Amino acid sequence: MADPTSTTVYQQALPEYAAPYFERLLQRAETESLQGYQPYTGARLAGFAPLEEQAQAGYGALAAPGQLAAATGVAAQVAGAQAPDAFRFATATGPGAFQAAYAPTGVTSGYQAGPFQAAYTPTGIMAGYQAGVGPQAYTAGQLGIPTAFNQAMLSQYMSPYQEQVTSAAVREIEKAAQRGRTGVSQAAAQAGGRGGYREALERAELQRNVLEQVGDVTARGRQQAFESALQQLERDRQAQMQGFQVQEAARQAQAASGLAGFQAQEAARQAQAQMGMTAQQASQQQRLAAAQLAAQQEAAREAARQAQAQMGMTAQQATGQQQLAAAELAARQEAAREAARQQQAQLGLAGLQQNVAAQQQRLAAAQQLGALGAQEQAMGLERLAAQEAAGQRQRAMRQASLDVGYEDFLRQMGYTQGQLGFFSNILRGVPVQPTQTVSTFQQQPSLFQSVLGTGLGALGLYKAFQG
C-alpha cells in the first residue's frame, strides 16, 4: 500500500509597510493613463515684425534711380548729335584747279631783278597747355585694432571694485566661521571636553569649509570680473571696427569725387589750350597771307618798274608783260582765296574739336551722375537691410517667447508623469524583501488503514511480551 501523499504551497507577499505605496502607485498610474489628450492652444510661430513688413514693402517699391535715366539721356544726346556745319564745310573744302591764262612768248629782256626778301618770319607756336597734378590716389587705411588679447589689455577693463566686493564676502564668511568656532568651544566646554580631540576635529572641519568658501567666492569674483572685462573689450573692438569702416567709406567716396573733378578740369584745360593754339595758328595764317599780299604788291610794282624801264621794248613785248602781270596778279588772288578757304576749314576743325571737348565734359558729368544714382540705390538697400535685420531680431524675440510658453506647457503636461516616475524610482530603490509562506498539506489515512495499523501494532506488542 502506498504512503499518504503531501502537497507544499509557497506564497510570496509584499510587506505590510510597503504594500500601500505600491498599490497607490499603480492606481495613480492607471488614472494618469486614462487622461485624455490636451491640445496646446497657444501660438507656435511668430509672424513678420512691422519693421520686416516695411522693409519688404520698401524692396517692392524700390525703383531705378532718376540719375541713371538722366545720365542715359545725356549719353544718347551725345551719341546722336550731328556734326557742326563748320566740320562739314571743312571736310568739303579742297584746293581748286587753277590754270594760268597767259602763255609767254619768247622775249629777251635786258632787265635784272634786284634781290627781294620776304618781310614775314613765322614764329614758333607754343602750346600753353600743361597737364595738372592729379589728386592723390586712394590707399586703404590701417586698422589699428589688436587681434589678440593679453592680460594687460584685460586689466584695463577690470572693475576696480571687484576686490572690495570679494573682500566683503570673505569677511562675512570669516564672521560666520568665528561664530561657528565660538559655538564649538561652548559645546566642548559644556560637554567637559574643552581642548580635546573632538573639538580639534570640529575646528579643523570648520576651517576647511571656510577655506573652500573663500576660494569659491574669490574664484567666482575673478571669473565675473574677467567675463565683464572681456565683454567690454569686445564691445570696444566692435565700435572701433564700425568707426574704421565708416571712415574708409568716406575716404573712398572723397577719392572718387576728387578724381572725377580732376578729370573734368583737365578736359576743360585741354579744350582751352586747344582753342588758344588754334587762334595762334589762325593769326600766323593771317600774317602769312598779309606778307604774301605785300610781296605780291611789291612784285607788281617791280613789274611796273620793269615795264617802265623797258620803254624800248616793242608793243608786243609790252603787251606780253601786261598780260603776264595780269596773269600773275590773278594767280596771286586765287592763291589768296585758296589760303582763305583753308583758314576757314581750319577754323571749322577747331570748332569741331571744341564741340568734342564739350561733349566729353557732358559725358563725364553723366558718368558722375550715374555713379551718384548707383550710390543712392546702394544706400537705400543698406537702410532696408538694416531695417529688416532689426525686424528679424524682434521676430526672433517673439518666437523665443512662444517657444518658452510651449516648453512650459510640455513641462506642465509631463509633470505628473515625471512625479510618477520619480516615485517609482524611489520605490525600486527601497530594499523590500517579500515575505514567503510555506504550507504543507498531508492526506489523512482512511478508517481501514487506521484499524489495520492498530492491529499490526497490537500484534507487535504481543510478540514482544511473549519473547
Secondary structure, 3 states (H helix, E strand, C coil): CCCCCEEEEEEEECCCCCHHHHHHHHHHHHHHHCCCCCCCCCCCCCCCCHHHHHHHHHHHHCCCCHHHHHHHHHHHHHHHCCCCHHHHHHHHCCCCCCCCCCCCCCCCCCCCCCCCCCCCCCCCCCCCCCCCCCCCCCCCCCCCCCCCCCHHHHHHHCCCCHHHHHHHHHHHHHHHHHHHHHHHHHHHHHHCCCCCHHHHHHHHHHHHHHHHHHHHHHHHHHHHHHHHHHHHHHHHHHHHHHHHHHHHHHHHHHHHHHHHHHHHHHHHHHHHHHHHHHHHHHHHHHHHHHHHHHHHHHHHHHHHHHHHHCCCCCHHHHHHHHHHHHHHHHHHHHHHHHHHHHHHHHHHHHHHHHHHHHHHHHHHHHHHHHHHHHHHHHHHHHHHHHHHHHHHHHHHHHHHHHHHHHHHHHHHHCHHHHHHHHHHHHHHHCCCCCEEEEEEEECCCCHHHHHHHHHHHHHHHHHHHHC
